[in-house]
Amino acid sequence: MLVQSPSRIFKSDLSVWKRERSCIINTINTADYSALRNVSEIILEENGDYDFHYQKNSSILVVILYGESLISGFKEPFTAGQIFTRQASESGFLNFKNTLRNEKTDILVLELKNNRSEDSFSVEDLNFHDRNVLLPISEHLGYPNFAGLYNGRREQEYVLQRKDASLFGMVLNGAFEFQNRLMESRDAILLNGLETLEFEALSEDALLIFLEI
């Protein structure tokens, strides 16, 4: 039976994009509600760059949605589907620079609280070899995290791994129903008091991510 859980929805058509030099940014601030501090989508113009500043004791998840970007400290660009995670005990910043000509680059960055005093990073690839299943985005984030590419009308349940955890979900393409709530491309939701997530893809090539936080 579907249980309606307390939620906060962030609708993409109500979001505000801000211009910063050679990019535009949309940020969802969730620090008052969960261990997820913020979610930022950064669209870099040709040769554009941006400094993403993070707080101390942070876990940062970077997903290249499309295009290519250099990330500070690396000589080779990250491409679509590559995942970068950073564990930081002190505050700092990551510089992103679009390396493509005549094309934009789209980057998703999630900053979470991290109570462990450590400094590390990892690079991983996210490949959707199988549809209609949930795949881990990163093994190094410190929070359960998943992505899935679905055909239309496919339904699935996910049982949360941690008791009393909240769940943050975001639709990257297409449309879904989360707990009987309509979610379209770039919409996000924060669910509390949840034991099992029920969702259904409403379109072909529907893509989502979610994290227990």
Beta strands, then each sheet from edge to edge (+ up, - down):
strand 1: 7-10
strand 2: 18-20
strand 3: 23-29
strand 4: 36-44
strand 5: 49-54
strand 6: 58-66
strand 7: 68-71
strand 8: 78-79
strand 9: 82-88
strand 10: 92-98
strand 11: 105-113
strand 12: 120-125
strand 13: 135-136
strand 14: 145-150
strand 15: 155-159
strand 16: 167-173
strand 17: 175-178
strand 18: 181-184
strand 19: 188-191
strand 20: 196-201
strand 21: 206-212
sheet 1: 1+ 19- 16+ 21- 14+ 13-
sheet 2: 2+ 3- 4+ 11- 6+ 9- 12+
sheet 3: 5+ 10- 7+ 8-
sheet 4: 15+ 20- 17+ 18-
end
